[in-house]
Amino acid sequence: MISRRTVVGAVVSAPFVAKAAAQAPSRSETLLLVQEYGPNSMDMQGIGSSQPVNGVALNCYDRLIRFKPVPLPDGGGGTFNMTDFEPELAESWQEASDGMSVTFKLKDATFHSGRPVTAKDVKWSLDRAVAIGGFAKTQMAAGSLESPEQFVAVDDKTFRVDFVRRDKLTLPNLAVTIPFVIDSELAIKNGGDDPWAKEWLKNNVAGSGAFKVGSWKPGTETIYVRNEAWKGGKLPALRRIIARDIPSPSTRRALIERGDADISYGLPLKDFKDLADAGKVKVVGVPVPNALWYLALNAATGPFVDRRLRQAVAWAMPYDKILQASMFGRGVAMWGGPEKPSTLWPQPYPYNTNVEKAKALVSEAAPGGVKTSLIFDTGSATIAEPMAVLIKEALAPIGIDVELSKIPGANFRGELNKKIHPMAINRFGGWLDFPDYYFFWNFHGNNSIFNISSYQSAEMDKLIDAARFTQDAGAYKSNIEAFVALAAKDAPVIPIAQPLHDVAMQKSIGGYQFWPCREPDFRYLTKA
């Protein structure tokens, strides 16, 4: 468990044309990233944007503030603290004495176009984030950022956010990747009849960030070049990033092992374990905040409406076998915890493998045994399928006969949202690292799309709502401890492991920085 040779020249293509530097980047200033697939858009607020589009937003756009980096305990890089911030486009900020607004003073920054960044651009950008729909609107609302009326351009360099309620998630939500600031004049000019320029921004970057997109060839590679006029922080050491799309994980692994690539994300967990064990390259694994691999049990229909059967499954799970066989130890164990919970999340539930307890509960609740089914995502089959097989094998001796059903990755989220399947293996990760945030999406009676167990409990709702908005530290603590204990007792989901976000890199690469969006931050990376 957890305790180049080749540098490829770039052909710059429209619409991304970056001015050539006076001198070509040296080998030590150029990084080759190999990844399974790249961005399918330049606009992460757009509907249907792929995961790597987060990286475009992170590196090519700025936000008002960002999380302050925190060194990892093993010295392998940095992670972050959800409640500590530092400036990005903002020079300073001040919360009002009544706690109902925050005012930002802006730096003298410029967009890639050369235009000055103004409070008007910030307002247009945040207005867009709450109005565009989809994930952007949902994420903004998670921090009580709900309406354009909350965003006020006081003057060119002063911007204010008015709060609809006192919510500890508001400032953290301004530091995640979603509320990036767009060159509004450029976007509006090219947007045609669309007030939010969705089609134009899907194919163009209009930011002020540390990097520009020099060339984008979807399905092949994306080339980033340093913005020499960046004001959001210290100028990056790297001047050019080549992010190459290579679907074959064995090819990506070979490139890393031979030293032909500098860094790679998204390899199978076995490859990360092998690379870490061999010691030739550096592997950094950061526990993903607020994320879990878990088994969901439908609490609204089917056999697992009976809590005793859910608890029986929790006692029968072969936890350690699952972690080793499906995740190759690349995760943090979520079983064998104390009876009394803490305020941390994720945290281990007080279950372990106890077949006799499991048998007794099934005999009591369903003396004739149970026939049921379990779905899992073929897109995550290297992890989910071994989990499913081990769960099936472990439940048979206690009287629960499980039929396994493979769901294609493109259809899996739709099947989960039907909320009809008795059992499902899933992974959830939330950007805001607070227990009440996780519980609101996964266990609240509003029955969001992430509450795939359809779990309903008036007691749980009361505890979650009280924790979300209380200003009393003692009440916050007691509510969290109570709702974690209730979730363990009711067991609508059975946590298995907190996943690691793994990255393999040459030992010459430094400055690795992990963020909630789980995409590489080129601004901090160095290359010896």
Secondary structure, DSSP 8 states (H G I E B T S, - for coil): -------------TT------SS---GGGEEEEEES---S-S-TTSTT--TTHHHHHHHH-B-SEEEEEEE-TTSS-EEEEEEEEEESSEEEEEE-TTSSEEEEEE-S-B-TTS-B--HHHHHHHHHHHHHS-HHHHHHHHTTT---GGGEEEEETTEEEEE-SS--TTHHHHHHSSSS-B--HHHHHHH-TT-TT-HHHHHH-----SSEEEEEEETTTEEEEEE-TT--SSS--S-SEEEEEE---HHHHHHHHHHTS-SEEE---HHHHHHHHHH-SSEEEEEE-TTEEEEEEE-SSSSGGGSHHHHHHHHHH--HHHHHHHHHTT-EEE-SS--SS--S-SS---S----HHHHHHHHHHH-TT-EEEEEEEEGGGHHHHHHHHHHHHHHHGGGTEEEEEEEE-HHHHHHHHHHT--SEEEEEEE-SS--HHHHHHHHHSTT--TT-TT----HHHHHHHHHHHH---HHHHHHHHHHHHHHHHHH-SEEEEEEEEEEEEE-TTEE--B--TT-S--TTT-EE-
